């Protein structure tokens, strides 16, 4: 019996927020599917743990420990990828901050700036740095992780909700600008998933009632694959209640 073909064989993927939660789960799955990973997160120890898991799966990774608010580091990331690979096949823009759930008038300016910097501006800087590399791939794929908090009315979620609503407009604009290219740009709303951010937002919730981060990875692989034709879509992970 021939082995099951790996859907991301030979593809190069940047994953932000890769040291835990959804980012770590996607890293493990992409490694199993044959991609070379460029893993971005703030903590060296967390990245090294994921790197060990990737190696056990027969995969390979390049570790990039830096804070996404270090915008010069994002520029250097693009330059380093060009130097080594000349292209980038996949961007998974997953990193995010929740901020404090509090009335708008009580949000601390420093925290507002920090959440917007990570959830919105860093993703624009990633586009700015990596767009030429994604376009150089025969089948570039950009996937932005969003949230239902960015839609409708939700009291006390102001900082996070505003950042995700803006992120969706950023991704939609990027999709409109790349319609006539080989690049496909989409958004994933994971819904209710067992992550540290979810636990911080809902401390009284039993995490055992939630699907693990791995539940997101089938859709991630689909959107990252060369066969994907979706573009400019906002997709909720199947089987996850709000």
C-alpha positions in Angstrom: 0.0 0.0 0.0 1.4 3.4 -1.0 1.8 6.0 1.7 -0.9 8.7 2.0 0.3 11.8 0.0 1.2 14.8 2.2 -0.8 17.8 1.1 1.8 20.5 1.9 4.9 18.6 0.8 7.8 21.0 0.1 5.8 24.1 1.0 7.3 26.9 3.2 4.9 28.2 5.9 5.2 31.1 8.3 3.0 30.6 11.4 2.7 33.4 14.0 1.8 32.7 17.6 3.3 29.3 17.0 4.4 28.4 20.6 1.0 27.3 21.9 -2.7 26.9 21.2 -3.9 27.0 17.7 -0.5 28.1 16.3 1.2 25.1 17.8 -1.5 22.7 16.6 -1.2 24.1 13.1 2.6 23.7 13.3 2.3 20.1 14.2 -0.2 19.4 11.5 1.6 21.3 8.8 4.8 19.4 9.7 3.0 16.1 9.3 1.7 17.3 5.9 5.3 18.0 4.7 5.7 21.7 5.1 8.9 23.4 6.3 7.8 25.7 9.1 9.0 29.2 10.0 7.7 29.6 13.5 7.3 33.0 15.1 6.5 33.6 18.8 7.9 35.6 21.7 9.1 32.8 23.9 12.2 30.8 22.9 11.3 27.9 25.3 7.9 27.5 23.7 9.3 27.5 20.2 11.9 24.9 21.2 9.2 22.6 22.6 7.2 22.8 19.3 10.4 22.3 17.4 11.0 19.0 19.3 7.5 17.9 18.4 7.9 18.8 14.8 11.1 16.8 14.6 9.4 13.8 16.1 6.9 14.1 13.2 9.7 14.0 10.7 9.3 17.7 10.0 11.7 20.7 10.0 11.4 24.2 11.4 13.2 27.5 11.5 12.6 29.3 14.8 12.1 33.1 14.9 11.7 34.3 18.5 10.6 37.9 18.4 7.7 40.1 19.4 5.4 41.0 16.5 5.5 44.6 17.6 9.2 44.7 16.6 8.3 45.7 13.1 11.9 45.9 12.0 12.1 42.2 12.8 9.1 41.5 10.5 11.0 43.3 7.7 14.1 41.2 8.5 12.0 38.1 8.3 10.9 38.8 4.8 14.5 39.5 3.7 15.7 36.3 5.3 13.0 34.2 3.6 13.9 35.8 0.2 17.6 35.1 0.8 17.0 31.4 1.5 13.8 30.4 -0.4 13.0 33.3 -2.8 9.3 32.7 -2.1 6.8 32.0 0.7 3.9 29.5 0.1 1.8 30.0 3.2 1.2 32.7 5.9 -0.8 31.7 8.9 -1.4 35.0 10.8 -2.6 33.5 14.1 -0.9 35.6 16.9 -3.3 37.7 18.9 -3.8 39.4 22.3 -7.1 39.5 24.2 -6.7 42.6 26.3 -8.8 43.3 29.4 -12.6 42.8 29.1 -13.8 46.1 30.4 -16.0 49.1 29.4 -14.6 51.2 26.6 -14.1 54.2 28.9 -12.0 52.1 31.3 -9.5 50.7 28.7 -6.0 51.8 29.5 -4.4 53.6 26.5 -1.2 51.5 26.7 -3.2 48.3 26.5 -5.4 49.6 23.6 -2.2 50.4 21.7 -0.6 47.1 22.4 -3.6 45.0 21.4 -4.1 47.0 18.1 -0.3 46.7 17.5 -0.4 42.9 17.7 -3.8 42.1 16.3 -3.9 44.6 13.5 -0.7 46.6 12.7 1.6 43.6 12.9 -0.6 41.8 10.3 -0.3 44.8 8.0 3.4 44.7 8.5 3.5 41.0 7.7 1.6 41.7 4.4 4.0 44.6 3.7 7.1 42.3 4.2 5.8 39.0 2.8 3.5 40.0 0.0 6.2 39.8 -2.8 7.2 36.4 -1.5 3.7 35.1 -1.4 3.2 36.4 -5.0 6.4 34.6 -6.0 4.9 31.3 -5.0 2.9 29.4 -7.7 0.2 29.0 -5.1 0.6 31.5 -2.3 -1.9 31.2 0.6 -2.5 33.8 3.4 -4.8 32.8 6.3 -5.8 35.3 8.9 -7.3 34.1 12.2 -10.3 36.2 13.2 -13.1 36.0 15.8 -16.8 36.3 16.1 -16.1 39.2 18.6 -15.4 41.3 15.6 -19.0 41.1 14.4 -22.2 42.3 16.0 -22.6 43.9 19.4 -20.6 42.6 22.4 -20.2 44.7 25.5 -16.8 44.9 27.3 -14.9 43.3 24.4 -14.0 46.7 22.9 -10.2 46.4 22.3 -10.3 42.9 21.0 -13.5 43.3 19.0 -12.3 46.5 17.3 -8.9 44.9 16.4 -10.6 41.8 14.8 -13.2 43.9 12.9 -10.3 45.9 11.5 -8.3 42.8 10.8 -11.2 41.5 8.7 -11.3 44.7 6.6 -7.5 44.4 6.2 -7.7 40.8 5.0 -10.7 41.6 2.7 -8.8 44.6 1.2 -5.8 42.3 0.6 -8.0 39.7 -1.1 -9.5 42.4 -3.4 -6.0 43.5 -4.4 -4.8 40.0 -5.2 -7.8 38.7 -7.1 -5.8 38.5 -10.4 -2.9 36.6 -8.9 -2.2 33.1 -7.8 -2.4 34.2 -4.2 -5.5 33.2 -2.2 -6.4 35.2 1.0 -8.9 33.9 3.5 -10.0 34.2 7.2 -10.7 31.5 9.7 -13.0 32.0 12.7 -12.1 29.1 15.0 -15.2 29.6 17.3 -15.1 28.0 20.7 -11.8 26.2 21.0 -9.8 25.1 24.1 -7.1 27.7 24.3 -5.4 29.9 26.9 -7.1 33.0 25.5 -10.5 31.3 25.7 -9.8 30.4 29.3 -8.9 34.0 30.1 -12.1 35.3 28.5 -14.4 32.7 30.1 -12.7 31.6 33.4 -15.8 29.8 34.6 -16.1 27.6 31.5 -15.1 23.9 31.7 -12.4 23.5 29.0 -13.2 19.9 28.7 -16.5 20.9 27.0 -14.5 22.5 24.1 -12.8 21.0 21.1 -9.0 21.1 21.2 -6.9 23.4 18.9 -6.3 20.4 16.6 -10.0 20.7 15.5 -9.0 23.8 13.5 -6.2 22.1 11.5 -8.2 20.3 8.8 -9.6 23.6 7.6 -6.1 25.2 7.8 -4.6 22.5 5.6 -7.5 22.9 3.1 -6.9 26.7 2.9 -3.1 26.3 2.7 -3.1 23.6 0.0 -2.2 24.4 -3.6 -5.7 23.1 -4.6 -7.6 25.7 -2.6 -9.7 28.0 -4.7 -11.4 30.0 -1.9 -10.6 33.7 -1.9 -11.7 36.5 0.3 -13.8 34.3 2.4 -14.5 34.3 6.1 -14.9 30.7 7.2 -16.0 29.3 10.5 -14.5 26.0 11.6 -17.2 23.3 11.1 -18.8 21.7 14.1 -17.8 24.4 16.6 -20.8 26.1 18.3 -20.5 29.8 19.2 
